[in-house]
Amino acid sequence: MNAANSNNPTPSMHPSQLQCHVLIVDDSPILRAAIKKVVKLAGVGEDRIFEAGNGLEALEILETVWIDLVLLDLNMPVMDGEQFATELRKRDDLQDVAVVVVSTEANRERLDRMKALGVNHTLRKPFEPEDLCRLIADVLGVKPA
């Protein structure tokens, strides 16, 4: 390892440290793949990462798998992020699911509505991988290595 890589600021947890399940909800397969890479860097095993192309698909996944953290885009077809968050919060059994918006959305009113729906954080696209890693660690209550 060279000196440039030895001081990498990216928080990285060993996979055994994060026994959580993460759901990535974004209509772009390319962005889902990029986010998935970062989630794996944060220490989540690939078998614990789930993907949905819209909010409706995400709700279907939540019917069968316990999810600890949802990384949610807002602007999607079929069911957008705001509609998904509204449906999620209607369910008593899903009240504790953490939600982080990862979106290009800049509309302050819409972001305020998301906060009112219990969204934990918002990360604006494009983002630095280190920022998403830190956010995952913060939301899940783990300390980065």
N, C-alpha and C positions, 0 to 999 in steps of 0.2 A: 504494500500500500504506500503510495507516495504521500508527501507532506500535505499536498492540497486536499487529499481525501481524508486525512486523519482528523481534521477539525470540522468535519461535516456537521452542520447545525441541525440536520434533519432528526427529529425525535424518532427513535426506532426502538420498539419493544420486542422482546422475544415472543414468538407466536404463543408460547404457553402462558404468557402473562395476560393475554387478551382472549378470554374464552367467551367472547361476545359474538353476536350475529349482527351483521350490517346489511342493510338493504339500500342499494343505489337505484334511484328513480330518475331517469333522464331519457328523453326520446332519442338522443344521439348515441348510437352504439360506440362511436369513437370516443366520446366523452365518458361514457360508462367505463370503457376499457382503461382510459387514463386515470379516472378516479379509483378504479379497482386496484391499479398498480400502487397508488399512494396508500390505500387502505391496507394492502399487504405489507408495504413498508412500515406502516404503523404497528404491525404485529398481529393482524387478524389473518387467520388461516384461510386459504382459498375456499375450503369447504364450508366456511362460515359467512361467505359473501354471496349475496343474492342480488339479482338485477331485475328491473322492470322498466318497460318503455313508456309507461304512463301511470297515473294514479290508480286506475281501475286494476291494472295488472298487479300493482303493489298491494292493494287491498286483498286480492286473491291470494297472494303469497302470505300475507299476515293471517289468513285463515288457517294455514297449515304449519307455519314456522314462527317460533318466538323470535322477534327482532328487538335488539337493544337500541339500535341507532339507525335512523333513516337519513340518508343524504339525498336531498330532494331538490330537483329543478322545479321552477314555477311554470315555465312556458312550455306546455306539452299538449298534444292532441288528446282526444277522447276524454280524459279527466286531468285537468291541470293540477299543479301543486297546491293551490289554495283550496280547490275542491277536495283534494285528497286529505289535506290537514283538517278540514272541517269534518269530513266523514270519520277520520281517525279519532278525533276528540269526542265524537258522539258515543264511542264505544268505551264502556267502563273498564273492560279488560285491557285496553290499549293506552290508558291515560299516562302510564309511566314510560312509554316509548319516546326516546329522545329524537328530536327532529332538528336537522341543520339544513338550512336552505343554501344550496350551491347554485347560483344563478347569475345571469346577466341583468336581472331585473334591477332597475334603479328607481322605480316609482315609490316614493316615500310612503304614500297612503297604503299601497298594497303591502309593503314591508311591515308597516305598523299593524295592519290586519293580521299578518302572519304571526307577529309577536303576540298579539291578543289571543291567537289560537294556541299559544304555548310553544312556539318554535324557540329552541334554545339559543341558536346563533344563526347568523347569515354570513356567508362567504361569497364574495363577488367573483365571477369568472371574468377574465382569466385569473387564476390564483397560482401562488407558488406552492409546490408540494409540501414544503416545510410548514406552511401556514395551515394546510389541511391536516397534516400529522399532529400538529400542536392542538388544533381544535378537537380532533378525535380524542386525543389523550385527555383534554380538559373536560369534554362532555362525558366521557366514560369514567372520569375520576381516577385516572392512572397517571403515574409520573413517568415522563419520557426518560429514556436512558441517556 
